[in-house]
Amino acid sequence: MSARESNTPRTLTRRAVMKGVAAGALVLCVRQSGRIALAGPAKYGVAAEPGGAVDNPLVFVAIHPDDTLTITVQRVEMGQGIRTSLALVVADELEAEWDRVRVAQAPADEARYGNEDTDGSRSMRHFFRPMRRVGAAARMMLESAAAARWGVPVSEVLAGRQRVTHRGSGRSLSYGALAGEAARQPVPDPARVRLKSPAQFRYIGKMSTRAIDGEAIVSGRAVYGIDTRLDGMLYAVVARPAVLGGRLVKYEAQAALAVPGVVRVVEIPSHALPAQYFPLGGVAVLARNTWAALKGREALKIEWREGANASFDSQGFQTVLERAARHPAKAVRNDGDAVSALKAAGRRIEAEYHLPFLAHASMEPPAATARIAGGHCEVWAPSQAPQATRDLVSGLLKMKESDVTVHITLLGGAFGRKSLPDFAGEAALLSHAMQGAPVRVMWTREDDIRHDYYQAAALEHLEAALGADGMPLAWLHRSASPTEDATFEAGAEGEDSSEYGQGMINIPFRIPNIRLEIPKVPARTRIGWFRSVYNIAHGFAVQSFLDELAHAAGRDPREYQLALIGPPRRIDPRTLSDEWNYGESPTRYPLDTGRLRAVIERASREAGWGRTLPKGRGLGLAATYSFMSYAAAVIEVEVGVGGEISVPRVDIAFDCGPQVNPDRVRAQLEGACVMGLTLALHGEVTFRDGRVQQSNFNDFPLLRMSEAPRDIRIHLMPAGFEVPLGGVGEPGLPPIAPALANAIFAATGRRIRRLPIGRQLRAS
């Protein structure tokens, strides 16, 4: 296998497995029991957990006669490093040499691999122990094979550094030399697999592991969805309705066909709302190259019937949110009598926090390629949801699931957008229209931003009654936001229990009277999963409001929050509310206020909290609990005389339990910091007449290098492997915006209650 092949996403087919067996390779399949039923992509955070997480996650280890290994990974790589991290877990338990490890990407197949949907910051949480068992079982099979060859008890042999050695005689054999015999050994019972102790780990928890895909990515050889090439492939772009639910009336196909290179114009049917992850419908132009397809689309002159959503606009929706947030609604947590306490309060603080719709804007826009031959469809896609992609394609083409193969490429970013595979459905329908010819559907940046599944806009209304000591006697939080469920269920309005379970219902503060309410809010556009989802709005509101309460009480924000959290205790979220539903076991993951306190104390200490700063500079603190991890950020901000914002330094303390791959943990937190600042300063999608007003990075800007923090310092909290693993990909995002807003107040005295910040300070 060449270096190029080793770093390219590969599919381990049944043919390849059988060829390996014939050549004397060991192929190991370990099955984990338990089941979770899913309809489409799993919702963030709503998933069972290790020990009973998924149905039959088949994980293959192939050891080849040349002493190389192929580890198949069933989680999707989108920059978070999971292909490396899961492979190193297997390699560590297997006692493999890392420079001989190759990785293959599993195709979509829930029966063989279990849940492959990569979301909810749960890949390592749910697969750390199963992948350890895979590696350990392979090691034990190799030891058994060597013992059988030498005619000695298996207790006298030991696998290490990709060789098996007989302790008595010193004889040793490479894994490659034993592969064929090991393949004939019985697979150990998972309950009797002998795992290493953490002290024996060679790769797990270390900082220097080479990234499997790193060389290919930096050299430009990595294959993303947008890079797929097949013989005779056609290139397609689609004209979709600008207004959600719009229907095609007429178009001029001949004008498009007159463009050199255009081959055909094809209608894609639309679906009744809610459209779930079906294609939006419209008109596709297929051509010999992308440029011709784009020019052909421009020539179509389409007329649409726009429907009810043509009246949707951001200003009107803001009024809807305000009306919902300012009136009593369904209580999802009700401790004491907050309503009466607020009415009787001698001192009452009230604030509202506004957050806009957000687009994912991943660097690689959606793209997918499909080919149909012999009654079988193959799809190549950068999808976070392999099973949902397979289900969608088989349903659209009226094929059996077994007749659809989905190859997962590397993803050039995703943030939740690519959990919804409408783009793969388009490719499959167009290949079918072209009698099975391979078709690649390309989304432009404008397509991506204008036809996204958006992070929901929100208005967070908070009220508190303060006692004589300045501490809250009552707390009211009303969260007005459309639900992701509206994308899947007609009439769904307002956040569901998994959504308000993200940083709202489980606030860990010692307040005698707490009332949390969820009003009904309709969705007028596609709502989808976004990095950290509803933790963004809830975290911004709660942590900003705490800073406001501390200021009103004349207290230091750090000390105020620590006093409100109180002494370390472990909270079962079920004791907070009957409505709590976040899918993770509260016995395995209780909310540990001691860990929350610790990240606040660490981040503030490392940042030099309380130090004297020049005029126009300030420090802001925010801390959040999400995806079973604890994060605190202290941001130092400098605000110029004209309102210009710069960020000299960010300190992030993070506790996800033990860190399997610390390099990737740090990288994801650094990325979350940059993304969080992007959203706080610039991120906003607006609607007028049902249409998205943004189109590209000129009006949906990303953070510029000149705006990026000059210094990001990550402080990982130590933890042993007896502590359950928390998530990593998403929890670094929620504290960034409130820490920035609180820092701006410390620097200027101006409160930021509406995102994005944009030019708010410059207008003052």
N, C-alpha and C positions, 0 to 999 in steps of 0.2 A: 504494500500500500504506500503510495507516495505521500509526501508531506501535504500536497494540495488536497488529496482525498481525505486525509486524516482530519482536516480542519473544515471540511465541507459537510453541511447537513446531509446525512445519508439515511436511507430507509433499509432496515434489516428485513428482507423479505423471507418468506418461507423457503424459496429456492436457495437463497444465500445461506440460510441456516442448514439446510440439508447438504449443501456442498461442503460446508464447514465440518459437519459430522463425518461425511465421507472421507474428508482429508485428515481425520483424526483430531478434530477440535472438540473441546468440551463446550456444550451449550447448556446453560443452567436456567431453569425457569422456577421461580419461587412464587407461590400463591399466598395471598393474605386473605383471611376470611373477613366476613362482614359485608354490609351492603348499605348504599344510600341511593335513593331514587331521585333522579333529576329530570326535569323537563326543560330542555334547553340549557344554556350556560348557567352554572351555579351562581347564586347571588353572593356578593361579597360577604365574607364572614359566615355565611349560612352553609356550613358543611360539618359533617361529623368529624371525628378526630382520630388520632393515631390509635391503633388497636382495633378499630372497627370503621375505618374511614371510607373505604371504597370497595367495590366489588371486583375481585380478581385482578389486582394490579400485577400483571406478569412482567417481570423485569429480567431481561436476558443478559447473561455474561457469556461471551464466547472467547475461549482461549485457543489460539491458533498454533499450529506446529512450529511456526517461526518465533514463538514466544511473544508475540504481540497479543493484545487483548482488545476486544470490542465490547464496550458497555453501552447498552441501549437505554436512553433516557426518555421518559414519557411526559416530561414537563417541557414547556415551550420556552425557548430562549428569545428574550426581547431586550437584552442588554443588562439584565440583572445577574447574569453569570450562573444560572441554575444548571446548565449543562455541565459546567465545570464542577459546581458544588456537589451535585448528586453523584457524579462520577467519582469524585475524590472520596466520598463516603464509602462507596463500594470498593474502591481500590485500597483504601486503608484497611478495611476488614479482610480483604482478600490477600493482603500483603503483596500487592502488585507494585511494580516500579512505574512511576508516573510517566516517564518518557516513553513507555511502551503502550500506554493506554490510548485507545481511539474511542470516539463516541459516535454512535448512530442514533438518529432521531426516530422515535417510534411513529408509525403511521396511526391514523385515527382508528381505534379498535377498542371499544370499552370492554368487550368480553375478554380480551387478552391483557389489556394494560390498566384497566380501571379508569378512574376519572382523570382525564388528561387536561381538563379545562384549567388554565393557569391564571388564577385570579385570587383575590382575597388574601394575598401574602401568606399562603399556606403550603407552598410546595415543600419546603424543608420541614415545617411543622408536622406535616402529615406523612412525609416519606423518609424522614431521617432513620427511624428504627427499621421500617421495611427494607430500605436499601442497605442498611448495616447487615440485616439478616441474609440478604442476597449474597453479599461479599463473604460473610462468614461461612455460609453453607458451601460456597464454592471452595473455600480454603479447606474445609473439612473433607470434601470429596477428593481433593487432591492428596490430602494426607492419607486417606483410606486407600487410594490407588497405589501410592508409594509403598505403604505397609504391605499390601497384597503382593506387589511385585517382589519385595525383599523377603516376604514370609516372616514378618516381625509384627508384634502388637502395635496397633495404631498409636498407643500411648507413647511409643518410643520414637515417633517421628514428629517433626515440627516444620510447618511452612513459614518461610520468612524471606522477604526481599526476592520474591518470585522464584524461589527454589524450595524444595522439600528435602530435609536433611534427616538422616538416621543418627540419633544422638550417640548410640553406642559405637558405630563404626566410622562415622563421619561421611558415609556415602551421601551423595546428593543428586538430585535430578531437577532440571528446569521444569517450569509449568508446561511449556510446550511439549516436552518429551512425555509428559504424563497425561496430556489432554485427552487422548483417545480412551485410555483406561479409566480416567476420572469420569468421563461421560457415561460409563457403564455402571458407576456406583449409584446406589440409591440416594435420592435427594433427602437430606436430613429433615426430620419433623421440625417446623419452625419453632415449636416450643422447646426443642432440645438443642437448638443452635448455640454454639459457644461463642459469645461476643467478647471482644477485647474489653479491657478496662480502659478508662480514659487516659491513664498514665502510659498506656501502650500505643496511643495514637501517633501516627507518623505524619498525617496530612490534616486530619480534622483539628480545627482550632489553630492551625499554623498560618503564618502570614505570607509564605513565599511560594505558594502553589502556582504553577504556570497555567494561565487561562487556556482552555482547550481551543477556543475560537479566536484568541487574541491575535496571533500572527496573521491569520487569514483576513481578519477585519482591518487591521492597520495597513495591510498590503493591498487591499482592494480585491482579494480573491474570494471573500465570503459571498455566499449565495443567499440573497434575500428574495422575497416574493416577486419583486420588481425585476429580478435578474433572470427569471425562468425563460429558457429558450428551447423550443421544439421545432423540428423540421416542418416546414409548411405552415408555420403559425401565422394567424391573423391578429391584428391589433385592433382593439375596440375601445371607444369612449361612448358614454351614454349621456344623452340629454334627459335629465330628470326634472320632475315638476318642482318649481321653485317654492311652491306652497305645499306643505304636507297635506296629502289627500287629494292633490290635484289630479285631474284626469285628462288624457290626451283627446283633443278634438280633431286636429288635422296638422299636417306638415308637408313639406315639399321634398319628397325623396329624390326627385330627378336633379334638383339643384345640388344635393350632396353627391349623387352618383357622377356628376359632371366633374368633380374634383379628381385630378389624376391620382391613382393609387387606391381610390375607394372601390370596394368590391361589392358591398351590399348594405342596405339599410334594413334594420329589423326592429319591430315593435316588441317591447318587453311588457307583459301585462302587469297591471297594478293590483294591489290587494286591498280589501276593505280594512279600514282602521279598527282596532290597532293592528298595525302591519307586522308586529314582532320583528324578526330579523329577515323577513322576506324582502326582496328587492323593491325599491320604490316604484318601479315601472318607468316607462318612457320610451325613447327611441335610441337605438344603438347604431353607430356607424362603424362598419368593419372595413379595414384597409390593410394595405401591405406594410404600412409603417404608421407610427403614432402620429406623426405630423399630418399625414393625409387624413387620418381619422379625425383629428382636431379641426382641421379646415372644413371637412365635410360636415361636422356637427354645426359649425358656425353658419353653414349655408341652409340649414333645414327650415328655418322660418316656422317655428312651431306655435300652434295656438292651443292653450290649455283652458279647461274648465276648472277654476281654482277651488271652489268649495268653501266650506264654512270657515276654514282657518285663514282665509284671505283677510279677515278683519283683525288678526292677531298682531299686536305691536307691543313693544317693551314698555312704553309709557302706560298704556292701559293695563298691562299685566302688573305693573308696579302698584297700581290702584287696587287690583284684585288682592295682591299680597298684603297690602296695608289693611284693607278691610278685614281680611281673614285674621291677621295677627293682632288686631285691636279689639277683638270680641271673644268672649269665652268660647271654649271648644272642648272637645273630648279630652278628659284627663287621663294620662297614661301613668302618672305617678302622683300620689296625693298624700303627703305626710302632714299630719296636724291639720291646721286650718289656715292656709296661706292667705286666702281671700280676706278673712276677718282680720288677720294680723296686718295686712297691708292697709286696710281701711283705717285701722286704729293707730297706724304708725305716726310717730312724731316726726320722723325723718324718712322720706321715701325717695329712692333713686330709680329713674326709668330711662331706658335707652333702647334704640332699635338699630340693628345692624343689617345692611343690605349687601347681598352678594349676587352677581349677575350669572347668566348662563355662560358656560365655558366650553370651548372646543378642545379636543385632544391635541390636534395639530402635531402628531408624531412625524418624525423626519421622513419616514417612508409612508406616503399616502397608501390607501388600500389598493391592492392589486391581486389578481388571481388568474390562473390559467387552467383551462379544462380541455380534456380530449376524451372522445367517446369512440370506442372500437369494440366490435364483437359483443355488444350488449353490456360493456363494462365502461364506467366513467372513472377517469383519473383527474384529480384536482391537485394543483400545487398552489398553496396559499400561506401567507403569513398570518395564521389564525391563532388566537389564544384559546379557541374552543374547537379542538379537532372533532369531537363527537357531534357538537351542534352543527358544524360544517357538513359532516357526513349525513346527518339527519335531514338538513335542509336540501342538499343536493339530491338525495334519494327521493325525497318527497316531491320536489319540483319535477324531476324526470320520471316519476312513477317507477322507480327501480327498487329492487330489494337492497337493503343496506349492504349486504355482502357483495353487491355488484358495484359499489362505490369505494374507491381508494383515495384517501386524502393524505398527501405528502405535505408535511409541515416544514417550511423553510425557516431560516432566521427571520426575526421580525425587527425592522428598523424603527423600534419604538412602538408603543401601543397604548399604555395607560388605561386600558379597558375598552377602547374603541374596537379592537380586533377580537373581542369576545362575541361580537355580533356580526356574523359572516354574510351579510347581504351581498357583498361584492363577489364572494365565491359563487353564490347562487346566480348572479348575472353571468359569470363566465360559463357555468354549466348550461344555462338556457341558450346562450349564443352558440356554444359548440353544437348543441342539439339542432339549432336552426341551420347550422352549416354542415349538416350530415356527419357530425362527429369530428370535423376538422379542429385542430387545436386553436383556441382563441384565448388571448390574454386581454383582460379588461384592465384598463388603466384609469385611475382616478387622478385628476389634477389636484393641486393644492386648493384651488377654488372649489372643486367638487367636494373635497374632504371637509372644508370648513362650512360650506353651505348645506351639506347633507349629512351632518354628523348625528350621533346620538349624544346629546349635550349633557354636561353636568347641570343639574337643576338649579335654577335661580332660587334664592331664599330670602325671606325677611324674618329675622330673629328678634322677637320682642321680649325684653327682660325687665323685671321690676324687683326691687328689694326694699325691705324695711330694715333700717339700721337701729340698733339699740344704743344705749348711752355710751357703751364702749366702742362703738363704731362697727361692731360685728353684725352680720345679718341675722335678723329674727325670722324673716320670711323671704322666700325666693319664688318668683314666678317666671317661667320660661315658656313662651309660645312660639313654636317653630312652624312657619308657613312656607311650604315648598311642595311642588309636585313630586309624585313618586315614580320610581323606575317601573313599578307595576303597570303604569298606564301604557307602556310600550307593549305589554303582553295581555292586559285585561281591560276590556271596555268598561268605562265608568270608574276606574280606580282613581281615587283622589286623596291627596295628603300622604304623608310618610307612613310606611308600614312599620311593624315592630322591629324588623331587622335594621331599618333606617334610623328610627329615633333611638335605637339601641346603640348607635354609634356616637358616643360622646355627649349624649343629652340625658338619657334616663339614668345613666350610671355615674352621675357626678358624685364624687366621694366626699362632699363637704358636710361638716357637722352643723346643720341648720335645722332648727326644730320644726319649721313649717315650709314644706316644698310642694309646689304644684307645677306639673309639666303638662302642657296641652298641645294637641295636634289638630289644627283646623283642616277642613277639606279644601284642597286647592286643585283645580283641574290642570291637566297638561295639554298644551296646544302645539307642542312640537315633540320630536323623539327625545326621550330621556334615556340615558344609558349609564353604564358603570364608568367611573372616573377614578383616577388614583386617589385613594383614601375617601372617596365618595362623600357621605354626609358628615363625616368627621370634619371636613373643611369648614362648613358653615357653623356647625355646633362649636367646634374648637375656637373659631374666630370670635364668635359671640361671647361664649362663656369666659374665655381668657381676657378678652377686652373689657368685659363688664367687671371682672374681678379687679382689674387695674383701676377702673373708675371708682369702685367701692373703696379700694385702698386709699385713693387720693381724697375721696370725700371724708374718710375717717382720719385723715392725717397720718396714715401708717405707711411704712415701706412696703411696696407690693410683694416683695419676696417673703418678708416676715408675715404679712397679712395672709398670703395663700397658705403658708405652712401652718399658721394658727388655725385656719379654716379646715385644713385637711386633718389636723390633730395627730395624736400619737399613732404609731404603726398598728394597723389592724388588717385583717383579711375579710373582705366583704363578699358574700355570696350575692350576686346581682338579683337573684330571685327574691331576696328579702326586701329589695327596694321597690319592686313593682310586679304585679301579676302579669303585666304586659311585656315584661322583658323577654326578648327572643333574639339571641344572637348566634345560635347554632353551635357554639363551643361550650364544652362542659364547664359549668361554674365550679365544680369540685376540682377539676384539673387546673382551671384558670380563674381563681378568685381574684378580685380586684385588690391588690396588695398596696395599701397606702404607704407602707414603708418604702417600697421600691419607687413609688411616685415621689415621695419626699427626697429620696436619695438622688434622683436625677436632677431635681431642682437645686439641691444643695451643691451637687457636683458642677453643674453648668454655671451657676452663679459664682462659685468659688473660682473656677478656672477663668471666668471672664473678668474677675476683679470687681464684682458687684459692690457698689457703693463708692468706687473711686471717683475723684473729682475730675470732671471733663471740661474742656473748653466750651465757651458759649456756642450754641448751635449743635452740640453733640449730646446724645443721650443713650442710655441702655434700656432695653425692654426685655421682659421675661414672659415666656408662656410655656406651659407644660400640658401634655395631653396623653391619654391612654387610648390606644387603638390597636386592633389586630393583635391583642394579647401582649403588647410591648409598651414601654414607657419612654417618652421622649420629652426633653426640656431644651429650649433654645434661649440663649441670650444674644440679642443682636445689638451691636453698636451702630448707630446711625449718625450721619452728619448731614444737616440740612443747610444749604447755602442761603445767602440773602435773597436770592430769587426763587427759593423753594426747591432748588435742585437737591435730589436725594442721592447720597452715596453710602455704601456700607463698608466701613473699614474692616470689620471683623464679626464673625459669627462663631459662637461656641455651642455645640450640641452634645448633651449627655444622653446616652441611649442604653436602655436595658431591654434586651430581647432574650434574656437568659443566656445560655452559652452560645458563642459565635462559632458556627461550623467553618465558615470561610471569612475570617475577619477582613481581608482585603475587599471583598465584595460588600460586606456590611458598610464599611467606610465609604466606598464608592457610591452606594445607593443613598446614603445619608447626604453626601455632598450633592448628588443629583437632585435629591428632594429639596435641599436648600435652594438651589438655583431655580428649580421649577416653582417652588413656593414664592420666591421673590418675583418671578415672572408673572404669576397670577395676581399677586398683591399689587404690583405696580401697573400692569398693563392688561391683564386678561379680562375680556368682555365680549360677549356675543349679543347683539341687539337685533330686534325684528321690527320691520315696518311693512304693513300690508301683507303680513304672513311670510315675508322674505327676510332671510339673514342678510344683514347689511355689510358684514365683513367678508373678505374674499381671500386674503393672502397675508403675508407677514408685514405688509405695509400698513394694514389696519387691524391686524391681530398680531401685534409684535411679540417677539421673544426677548428675553433679557440680553442686552448687548454686552460684549466683553467689558466695555468701559463701565457698565453698571454692576457687574458681578462683584461679589465680596472679594476684597483683597486677601483675606485670610479666613479660611474655614477650618475650625479645629473640632475634631471629632473625639469624644471621650467615651469609650466603651466601658460599661460597667462589668466588672468580673462576675462570673457565675460558673458553677460547676455543672456537670452534665446530669446531675440529679434534678435540676430545675427544668421544667418543660420549656421547649423552644417557643419563642414568640415570633411574630412576623417581622419582616425587615423592609420589603419594597415600598410600603405605603406609610408606615407610622412616622417617618421623618417629616412629612409634608404639613400636617395640621398645625403645629406650633409656630410655623414661620411667619405667616401673615399677622397673627396677633402680636407676636414678639416685635415685629417691625412697627406696627401701629403704636404699640406701647412705647417703643423707643422714640418715635416721632413726637409723642406727647411729652416725654421727658426732655426732649431737645427744644421743643417749641411752645408747649402748652396747648397745641391744637389736637383735638380728638379726631381720629379717623374712624368713622362708623360705616363708611360705604366703600366697597371695592369695585373696580380698581382705584388705587390712589391717584394715578394719572397726574393731572395738573392741579389737583385740589390745593396744594400748598402754594403753587405759583399764582393762583388766582386770588390769594389773600392779600 
